[in-house]
Amino acid sequence: MAPPPLDPSNQEVIRRKKSAPIKFLVPLIYAPVLPLIRLTLRHRPVLRDRLFTAVLAGAFAHGMYLVSDIYDAESK
């Protein structure tokens, strides 16, 4: 006996579960950027330090967002 046909709405849910949310993939983008900032802006130390600090602050803010989102979901 053949299995019953799947509902298209269920297939959509299955596809979403297979892919990782973009918010968890963002560190893969800014992690290699930090050393590149240090290497490429070697001769402009003021700009290098400001840009490195801004990207690092953005990384910490993103991490805080992810952690607060997890805690918010657990408290509900």
N, C-alpha and C positions, 0 to 999 in steps of 0.2 A: 504494500500500500504506500502511495506517495505521501510525503509530508505535506501539510497544508501550506498554501502560498503565503509568503511573508507580507505583512502589511508595509507599504512604503514608508510610513511614519516610523516604524520600528527599524527599518534599514538606515534611516537618517540618524537615529540615535546611535546605532552601532558604529557608523562612520565617525561620528564625533568622538566616541570613546577611544578609537584607535589613534587619533592624532593628539599630540601633546599641545596643551594650551600655549599660546604665544608668550604669555607672561612668564612662563617657566623657561623659555628659550632665549629671552633677552640677555641673560648673562653670557651666553655664547657669542653675542655680538660685542658687548662692551669689555669683556675680559681681554681679548687680544688688542683692543684699542689702547688700553693703559700702557703697555710696554712700547707700543708704536709712538705714542705721544712723547714718551721719554727719549726715544731714539731719534725721532725725526726733528724734534725741536730742541736739539742739544745746544745749538748756538743762540737760541733766544730763551734764556732761562726764565724771564718774567712771564712770558706768554706760556711757556711749558708748565710752570708751576701752577698758574691760574687755571689752565685748561685741565691739567691732571686733577687738581682739587675739585673742579666743577664736575668732572666725569665720576670721580670717586664719591662725591656727595650724592650724585644722581644714583649711583649704584647702591649706596646705603639707603637712600630713600625708597628705591624699588624693593630692596630687601625688607624694609620695615612695612611697606605696603603688603607684600606677600605674607609676612608673618601675621600682621593684624587681620588680614583676610581669613587666614586659617583659624585664628582664635575667635574671630567673629562667627564663623561657621560652626565652631564647636560649642559656642555658648547658646546657640539657638536650638 
